[in-house]
Structure formats: C-alpha cells, structure tokens
C-alpha cells in the first residue's frame, strides 16, 4: 500500500477480505445475478461492500473503507464531500453495480453529527446520478434485523453474521461489514418483493 498522499480511494482502501477474482469477473445481470453496492456513509470513513445476488443466494465481490479524512485535500467539509463523491464514483465505474443501498441517517442527540452524516450520504448518492443505478435506503434497525435477526444487534454480531452469510474467512473491518450488511439487507428486501409480485401475478 502506498504511503504517499493521494486522492485515489484505491490507495487508502482497507481490504476487509480479498476481492475474489471469479466474483469480480462475473458480469452483473447474467443468469439472473444482480450486483449491489452497499454504502455505510461517514464524514471520516465511508464503508463499501459489493455483492452479487440471484434472489436466493448472495456472493461476495469486494469490500473496504474510503478513508475520507486522508483522501480529502483538507479538513474542510467541502473537500471531504468531494472525496466521498469521487471515491464512490470510482467504485461505481470499477464494479458496475445495478443497484445501490445506503444507510439512512439516524437523528439522535447530536444534530451536528446527523447533518454531517446526511451530507456524506448525499455525496455518495449523487455519485450515481450519471448512471441508471437504482438507489434504496434502509434504517440501521432494518439492516440488523435482516442480517442478524435482531433489530438491536451489536456491531460485533453484524460483523460475524455478514462473514457467515458470505462465507468469508477473514475478519471484516467494521465499516466494511456494515456496508456489506446494507447490501445484504437490500438483497433480502428485493427478493421478498419479487416473491410477492410473483404471488400476485
């Protein structure tokens, strides 16, 4: 990994697990497979996770973390948002997802933190506007329920279950695990919606 400063997300990604060559080479949409990019937005660290799903099973493609505070040219909010936008744009170009899932903003006691998170989320979503990617969002509780089976699950439980569901041997970085969890939640949601549509047809 390069030690020099750079504006490319590739040099600052923290690989939670190695990208599988076969999975990376698989064309999205072929034989019913759809590629999903999950994003866990943050003003300092934005996690990402890419999976392929056919509605019954999901396969790991890639995951990592955009170190926003390192990618940005300065600590200015605008530079950080630009870094998120550029990083997600490169991810979209590299992995060519059909759909993207992003975590909703959780408004707690700190409105300033919620505002920064909302801005980071918006920057990530804007990075898809030049494409036909469908963007969906999910509350943190929905993600935990889909992945762990409990809406109040801990981050450790999410990390563990994401690894189990995607058959990963290496321990996932927290932000990358959250992003993969968001992608898995979307995969489960779209599969359930498809079954409902087929039942009503």
Residue pairs with C-beta under 8 A, 6 or more apart in sequence:
1 11
1 12
2 11
4 11
5 70
6 12
6 71
7 71
7 73
7 83
7 86
8 71
8 90
9 66
9 71
9 86
9 87
9 90
9 91
10 90
12 66
12 67
12 70
12 71
13 64
13 65
13 66
13 67
14 64
14 65
14 67
14 173
14 176
15 63
15 64
16 63
16 64
16 65
16 168
16 170
16 171
16 172
16 173
16 176
16 177
16 180
17 60
17 63
17 168
17 169
17 170
17 172
18 170
19 61
19 62
20 59
20 60
20 61
23 52
23 59
23 60
23 61
23 62
24 61
24 62
24 95
26 33
26 52
26 59
26 61
27 33
28 34
28 35
28 52
28 96
28 97
28 98
29 35
29 98
31 54
32 54
32 55
33 52
33 53
33 54
34 52
34 53
34 54
34 98
34 99
34 190
35 50
35 51
35 52
35 61
35 95
35 96
35 97
35 98
35 99
36 50
36 51
36 52
36 53
36 97
36 98
36 99
36 100
36 101
36 183
36 186
36 187
37 48
37 49
37 50
37 91
37 92
37 95
37 97
37 99
37 100
37 101
37 133
37 183
38 48
38 49
38 50
38 51
38 100
38 101
38 102
38 179
38 180
38 181
38 182
38 183
38 184
38 186
39 46
39 47
39 48
39 88
39 100
39 101
39 102
39 103
39 121
39 124
39 179
39 182
40 46
40 47
40 48
40 49
40 103
40 175
40 176
40 178
40 179
40 182
41 84
41 102
41 103
41 117
41 120
41 121
41 123
41 124
42 68
42 117
42 120
42 175
43 68
43 77
43 80
43 116
43 117
43 119
43 120
44 67
44 68
44 69
44 80
45 65
45 66
45 67
45 68
45 69
45 175
46 65
46 66
46 68
46 84
46 87
46 88
46 120
46 124
46 175
47 63
47 64
47 65
47 66
47 173
47 174
47 175
47 176
47 177
47 178
47 179
48 62
48 63
48 64
48 65
48 66
48 88
48 91
48 176
48 179
49 62
49 63
49 176
49 177
49 179
49 180
49 181
49 182
49 183
50 60
50 61
50 62
50 63
50 91
50 95
50 97
50 183
51 58
51 59
51 60
51 61
51 166
51 180
51 183
51 184
51 187
52 58
52 59
52 61
53 59
53 187
53 190
53 191
55 187
55 190
55 191
55 194
56 191
58 165
58 166
58 183
58 184
58 187
59 166
60 166
60 167
60 168
60 180
61 95
62 95
63 172
63 173
63 176
63 177
63 179
63 180
64 173
64 176
65 173
65 175
65 176
66 83
66 84
66 87
66 88
68 80
68 83
68 84
68 87
68 120
69 75
69 80
71 83
71 86
71 87
72 79
72 80
72 82
72 83
73 79
77 116
77 119
80 120
81 119
81 120
81 122
81 123
82 123
84 120
84 123
84 124
84 127
85 123
85 124
85 126
85 127
86 127
87 127
88 123
88 124
88 127
88 128
89 127
92 100
92 127
92 128
92 131
92 133
97 133
98 133
98 134
99 133
99 134
99 135
99 136
99 186
99 190
100 125
100 128
100 133
100 134
100 135
100 136
101 135
101 136
101 137
101 138
101 182
101 183
101 185
101 186
102 121
102 124
102 125
102 135
102 136
102 137
102 138
102 182
103 121
103 137
103 138
103 139
103 140
103 143
103 178
103 182
104 121
104 137
104 138
104 139
104 140
105 114
105 117
105 118
105 121
106 114
106 117
106 139
106 140
107 114
108 114
125 135
128 135
136 186
136 189
138 146
138 182
138 185
138 186
138 189
141 151
141 152
142 151
142 185
143 158
143 178
143 181
143 182
143 184
143 185
144 150
144 151
144 152
144 153
144 157
144 158
144 181
145 151
145 153
146 181
146 184
146 185
146 188
146 189
147 153
147 158
147 161
147 162
147 165
147 181
147 184
147 185
148 157
148 158
148 161
150 157
153 161
155 174
155 177
155 178
158 177
158 178
158 181
159 171
159 172
159 174
159 177
161 181
162 168
162 172
162 177
162 180
162 181
162 184
163 169
163 170
163 171
163 172
163 177
165 184
166 180
166 184
172 180
